[in-house]
Amino acid sequence: MIVTTRYLSYFKPLAFAAALVAASNVHSAETAPVDAVRNPWAFNLTAYLWMPGVNADFSAGPLNKSVDASFINIVDKLRNFPMAFNGHFEASYDKVGFYLDGNYMGMDFKPRFDQISQGLSLRLGIMEYGAMYRLFGESASQRITNWDKKSTSNSLDIYAGGRTIWIGTQTQLNGPLNTTLSSNMSVTAPLIGGRITVELTPKWFILMDGNAGGFGVDNITFTGAALGTVGYRTRLFGVPASVEAGYKALRVELSKGIAATNVTMNGPYLGLTGYW
């Protein structure tokens, strides 16, 4: 009986400690999935300014025309400052997401010959969209939950979608007829890409994004884009936010019959993103 009592005296605190650990594990197992399921959604919206220059080659049979102008040179040739809207939206559920990126530019060029026309108006729209998947790294909702902490790992996303480009031109001819000439063109091509985010500190990060597509669909032999930014995380009115600055480039190669167009747009990028 003495031996039994001695073993019991040792066993009771060990059994109590084991019970506490088991209860803690059960509680963690129960609450962790609940927390994960409770808020799997995450959203972010970026308003950004892109100031691209243009390098382009246009050909139709034996005729060729090249354009190489910086953003400042383009603005100098306009009757007014270009109207532009650039935005990027993402919706994520755990590690699966959807993105939508839109660019719109409206430019009214000064007339080259006053007696012929009132100048050329150009409207350019670029819409990108698709589905993405996070191969590794925190999910978007986890990143927002741990906003003020450094992520435990960098993240890599892959995506597939499409790019639609719309170009509209219009010019008003002078003279007794006062004629308006206009044309519109729209093309769409598939694309695939990837994006990596490198965590430097809890506040600073680097984002690199690149994609390529075309594959001959809708007469687009190639289209690709690249974006590289340095970002800083903060809060605006208590809402998680980040500021990004970097460089963005877009390339489109279009071939239709004897006509071909190769356009590269590249320039500085400045964005502000809100997360919720």
Secondary structure, DSSP 8 states (H G I E B T S, - for coil): -HHHHHHHHHHHHHHHHHHHHHHHHHHHHHHHHHHHHHS-EEEEEEEEEE--EEEEEEEETTEEEEEEE-HHHHHHTBSS--EEEEEEEEEEETTEEEEEEEEEEEEEB--SSTTTEEEEEEEEEEEEEEEEEEEES--HHHHHHTTTS--SS-EEEEEEEEEEEEEEEEEEE-SSS--EEEEEEEEEEEEEEEEEEEE-SSSEEEEEEEEEEETTGGGEEEEEEEEEEEEEEEEETTEEEEEEEEEEEEEEEEEETTEEEEEEEEEEEEEEEEE-
